[in-house]
């Protein structure tokens, strides 16, 4: 059984997305616990990928391929989970703010978070403040992740945080911000709970904010 898990883990780390669905299906056919496949192979693999990225051993393209591979494996095993087996480490809303249509970074963070065991609701790009507030009220996430690639759209992050305060929601959700022009100083200035310089850092921050174990 552990051979299947090791093979799946290695395939994700190596970004072998053409093989992953078949490998996961073989593991399921062999009777492996779906939760074990997720926790001990898919999530464990992305932990290695995140660490390798942080250590400078791999770069964004490799991390993205591994994340896509992990997600493909996750899509195979998820329907086999029973309600009790699906234990989320927290719920995260991800969105690119109003006026910004860039989504590559957000998509990578979303996949990395899902690979780390979080339930991710990716709302897409160009999200207005009102739409985001409505979704926070409806979904009640643990974390709201906001992305911006344009300096002109960065103020929208502050507008969202201001609206959360006005609606009495600010203390109910952690706000995580990121994107090429965003930095830690800006995040602190607008009152965000944290800033992720890259996808791996965003996952570690999400874990700290929710108290989830690596």
C-alpha positions in Angstrom: 0.0 0.0 0.0 2.8 2.4 0.9 4.3 1.8 -2.6 1.2 3.3 -4.2 1.5 6.4 -1.9 5.2 6.8 -2.6 4.5 6.5 -6.4 1.8 9.1 -6.3 3.9 11.4 -4.1 6.8 11.1 -6.5 4.6 11.8 -9.5 3.3 15.0 -8.0 6.8 16.2 -7.0 8.1 15.4 -10.5 5.1 17.0 -12.2 4.1 13.9 -14.1 0.6 15.1 -14.8 0.0 12.6 -17.6 0.4 9.7 -15.2 -1.3 10.9 -12.0 -4.9 10.1 -12.7 -4.0 6.5 -13.5 -1.8 6.2 -10.5 -4.5 7.5 -8.1 -7.1 5.2 -9.7 -4.7 2.2 -9.3 -4.3 3.1 -5.6 -8.1 3.3 -5.2 -8.6 0.0 -7.0 -6.1 -1.6 -4.6 -8.2 -0.6 -1.7 -6.2 2.3 -0.3 -8.0 4.8 1.9 -8.9 7.9 -0.1 -8.1 10.1 2.8 -4.6 8.5 3.0 -4.1 9.2 -0.7 -4.9 12.8 -0.1 -3.0 13.4 3.2 0.0 11.0 2.8 0.6 11.4 -0.9 -0.9 14.5 -2.5 -0.6 16.9 0.4 2.7 15.4 1.5 4.0 16.0 -2.0 3.0 19.6 -2.2 4.6 20.2 1.2 7.9 19.0 -0.4 7.3 21.1 -3.4 6.6 24.2 -1.3 9.8 23.6 0.7 11.9 23.1 -2.4 10.6 26.3 -3.8 11.3 28.1 -0.6 14.9 26.7 -0.7 15.4 27.8 -4.3 15.6 24.3 -5.6 12.7 24.7 -8.0 11.0 27.8 -9.6 7.5 28.9 -10.4 7.1 26.8 -13.6 8.0 23.6 -11.8 5.8 24.4 -8.8 2.9 25.2 -11.2 3.2 21.8 -13.0 3.3 20.0 -9.6 0.2 21.9 -8.5 -1.7 21.0 -11.7 -0.6 17.4 -11.2 -1.8 17.4 -7.6 -5.2 18.9 -8.6 -5.7 16.2 -11.2 -5.1 13.5 -8.6 -7.4 15.3 -6.2 -10.2 15.3 -8.8 -10.0 11.5 -9.0 -10.0 10.8 -5.3 -12.4 13.4 -4.0 -15.6 11.6 -5.2 -14.5 8.6 -3.2 -14.4 10.4 0.1 -17.2 10.1 2.6 -18.3 13.1 4.6 -16.3 12.1 7.6 -13.1 11.7 5.7 -13.1 15.1 4.1 -11.5 17.1 6.9 -10.7 20.6 5.7 -8.0 22.7 7.3 -10.1 25.8 6.8 -12.0 27.6 4.1 -10.4 30.2 1.9 -12.0 32.6 -0.6 -9.5 33.6 -3.3 -10.2 36.6 -5.7 -8.4 39.2 -7.8 -9.7 42.6 -7.0 -11.9 45.0 -9.1 -10.3 46.2 -12.3 -7.6 43.5 -12.4 -8.0 40.5 -14.7 -4.7 38.8 -13.9 -5.1 35.3 -12.4 -2.0 33.2 -12.9 -0.6 33.9 -9.4 -4.0 33.6 -7.8 -4.7 30.3 -9.5 -1.3 28.9 -8.3 -2.0 29.9 -4.7 -5.5 28.4 -4.9 -4.1 25.1 -6.1 -1.3 25.1 -3.5 -3.8 25.8 -0.8 -6.1 23.0 -2.0 -3.1 20.8 -2.0 -2.4 21.7 1.6 -5.9 20.5 2.6 -7.8 23.8 2.5 -11.3 24.2 1.0 -10.8 26.9 -1.6 -13.5 29.0 -3.2 -11.9 30.7 -6.2 -14.2 33.6 -7.2 -12.1 34.6 -10.2 -11.0 38.1 -11.3 -12.3 41.7 -11.3 -14.3 41.2 -8.0 -16.1 44.3 -6.7 -16.1 45.2 -3.0 -19.8 44.5 -2.8 -19.5 41.1 -4.4 -16.7 40.1 -2.1 -18.6 41.2 1.0 -21.6 39.3 -0.1 -19.5 36.1 -0.6 -17.8 36.5 2.8 -21.3 36.7 4.4 -22.5 33.7 2.5 -19.4 31.4 2.7 -18.1 32.6 6.1 -14.4 31.7 5.2 -11.6 31.5 7.6 -9.4 33.5 5.2 -10.0 36.0 2.4 -7.2 36.0 -0.1 -6.9 39.1 -2.3 -4.6 39.4 -5.4 -3.6 42.4 -7.5 -1.0 42.7 -10.3 -1.6 46.3 -11.2 -0.5 49.1 -8.9 -3.7 50.9 -9.9 -5.9 48.2 -8.4 -4.0 47.8 -5.1 -6.3 50.4 -3.3 -9.2 48.0 -3.9 -7.6 45.8 -1.2 -7.9 48.6 1.3 -11.5 49.3 0.2 -12.4 45.6 0.8 -10.9 45.7 4.3 -12.7 49.0 5.0 -16.0 47.4 3.9 -15.4 44.4 6.1 -15.0 46.7 9.1 -18.1 48.7 8.2 -20.1 45.5 7.9 -18.8 44.2 11.3 -17.1 41.3 9.6 -13.4 42.2 10.0 -12.8 40.2 13.2 -14.5 37.1 11.6 -12.1 36.6 8.7 -8.3 36.8 8.2 -7.3 38.8 5.1 -4.2 37.6 3.2 -2.9 39.8 0.3 -0.4 39.2 -2.5 0.6 40.0 -6.0 3.7 41.4 -7.8 3.3 45.1 -6.7 2.2 44.2 -3.1 4.7 44.0 -0.2 4.7 43.5 3.5 4.7 47.3 4.2 1.6 47.8 2.1 -0.1 44.9 3.7 0.5 46.3 7.2 -0.5 49.8 6.0 -4.0 48.7 4.9 -4.5 46.4 7.9 -4.2 43.0 6.3 -3.4 40.0 8.5 -0.6 38.9 6.3 1.3 39.0 3.0 2.4 36.1 0.9 5.4 36.8 -1.4 4.8 33.6 -3.3 2.4 30.6 -3.3 4.5 28.5 -0.8 4.7 31.4 1.6 1.0 32.0 1.3 0.3 28.4 2.3 2.5 28.6 5.3 0.8 31.9 6.3 -2.6 30.4 5.9 -1.6 27.5 8.1 -0.4 29.9 10.8 -3.5 32.1 10.6 -5.8 29.1 11.0 -3.6 27.1 13.4 -3.5 24.2 10.9 -0.5 21.8 11.2 1.8 21.3 8.3 
